[in-house]
Amino acid sequence: MAEFKENVAKGALIAVVIVLILGEGSNYLFQKTTPTYTIVTDKTSYVVGDTIRWTASGLIKGESYTVGADLNGNILQTGSFTATASTVTGSYNVGSNAVGATEFIIGQPTSSGAVEILASTPISTNTISIVTDRTSYVVGDTIRWTASGLTIGGSYFVGAELNNSVLQSGSFNATASNMAGYYNVGSNAVGSTSFIIGQAISSGAIAILASAPITLSP
């Protein structure tokens, strides 16, 4: 009986110590902190060929994440990275399959292969188009072109193209989303099969964003 009372007393003492450590009514042992994720982009409007520069925070170091352009819960184009810190910055090149997206998201892959969206920020992704006044030209002609879907302030090239090689180019800065201009056909543009609009990429080449079919003769 004495031993029983001693064990009860010890149990009561342990219980008091636990309450003192955890606090009365605490459910600390069962709490799990849910991370708060955020993602922001450098702009809100993009066109095909643009680079989205993003910053994500609230990450868990060592975890794998997905970023992408989203439309109504459907991720049109994705990229992935592994967090090296709680806040990570990165870049994302907007491809043609991302056109129409309304949000830029960060998420994580699920066991089913889908992506669970953790945070998003509104964006718009548009496509560029270019048209010419005619379809056939000779050296010395002037091509009058109209481009739409431009990003105001963006730098663009226009030019005569053959097999993805721009034979002769000119450049301009967009002051509006729709712009018109002209292009004088030189002898080095002979043989071109399309007139293009594009942007310079890190390698120094021109990424073609849109084209219109033409023939260009001597």
Secondary structure, 3 states (H helix, E strand, C coil): CHHHHHHHHHHHHHHHHHHHHHCCCCCHHHCCCCCCCEEEECCCEEECCCEEEEEEECCCCCCEEEEEEEECCEEEEEEEEECCCCEEEEEEECCHHHCCCCEEEEEEECCCCCEEEEEEEECEEECCEEEECCCEEECCCEEEEEEECCCCCCEEEEEEEECCEEEEEEEEECCCCCEEEEEECCHHHCCCCEEEEEEECCCCCEEEEEEEECEEEC
